Amino acid sequence: MTLPLLLAIAVTVGLGAWLVMDRDLFRIALGTVLLGHGAVLVLLSPRLPGSAPLIGTDGVVAADVADPLPQAFALTAIVISFAVVTLVLALAHQMFDTPTGGPGSPSDDTAGPEERS
């Protein structure tokens, strides 16, 4: 692993972890995106050079073929990161959609008849 790649992983994961610990939901969503990208960098960093992961062509030995498993893990990490960001944004929308600005707060429709004017 080269030094610039190691520094990119450290900065991405460190900044993502710092943003996730904030109270602002936009920063939490941005931190989740950065953590997801950091995970993809970690998964794809130890790859070794090789040919395409296809077996059956002439002259290609199975030991010289690149391993497709890190690529599959990276794709899975991207999908999971997208799902988590979608969940955080849905929670932020729910929080700002309620009258008092918090989930589970009573709305104006649940007031009793004596409270309505």
N, C-alpha and C positions, 0 to 999 in steps of 0.2 A: 504494500500500500504506500503510495507516495505521500509526501508531506502536504502538498496542497489539497489533496483529497481528504486527508485526515483533518486538516484545518477546516475545510468546508463542512464536514460532518459535525465537528465539534461546535462550530458557530451556529449551524442550522438547528441542531438539537438543543443547544444551550439557550438560544434565543427563543425557540419554541417553548421550552419548559418555563422560561421567565415570563412569556406572554400568557401562558395558560394559568399562571398563578395570580393574574390580575382580576379585578372585579368587573371590568368592562367586557360585555359579551362579544363585541367585535374583536377585541384583542384575544379573547379565548379562542374564537374561531380561527383567527390568523395564526395563533400559536399551535392549534391543532393541525393546520395545513403545514406549518413548518416541521412539526414532529413527524408528520407523514412523509414529507420529502426527505427528512433525515433518515427515516427507516428505509426508504428506497435506496438512498445512497449507501447505507450500511449493507443492504442485501446485495447490491450490484458491485461493491468495491472489491471483493476478493476473487473476481472472475479471472480465469486464466485465458490467454489467447488460444483460439482454436478455430476450426472451420465451423460451418453452419451445423446445427444439430440434426443432420439428416444422415441416416445410415443406408447404404445400398448403392451409393455411387462408386464408380471404379476408383480404386487407389486410396480410399478413405478407410483408415483403421479406426475402430471404435474408441481407442485410447486417445486419438487426436481430435475427437469431436467435442465441441463445447457442451457444457452441462446446461440443459434448459431449465433446471429446477430453480436457480436463483431468479431467472426471469419470471417464472410463474409466481414465485413468492413476492416479487416486486409488483406484479400486476395485482395480486391479492391485497397487498398493502395499500396500493392506490385506491382500490375499490372500498376498502374499509375506511380509509381516511376520508374519502368523499362522503360515505354514509355518516360518519361522526360529525363532519362539518354541517351536513344537512340537518342532523338532529339538533346541533347547537343553534343553528339559525332558526329552526322551527321553535325552539324554546325562547329565543330572543323575540321572535314575532309574537308568540303567546304572551310574553311578559309585557311588551309594549302595547298590546291590543286591549288589555284589561283596563278598566277605568282608574284604578289606583296604582297601576304599574307593577303589579305583582301577580304571580300565578295563584289561583285559589282564592282570590279576593272576591267578596260578594259584589254582584253587579246591582244596578239600580232596579232591575226587574224583581229582585227578591225581597224588596222592602214590603213591610206589612201594610194593611189598609190605613192604619192610623198615621203612618209615616208619609203617605202619599198626599200631595196637595193639588 
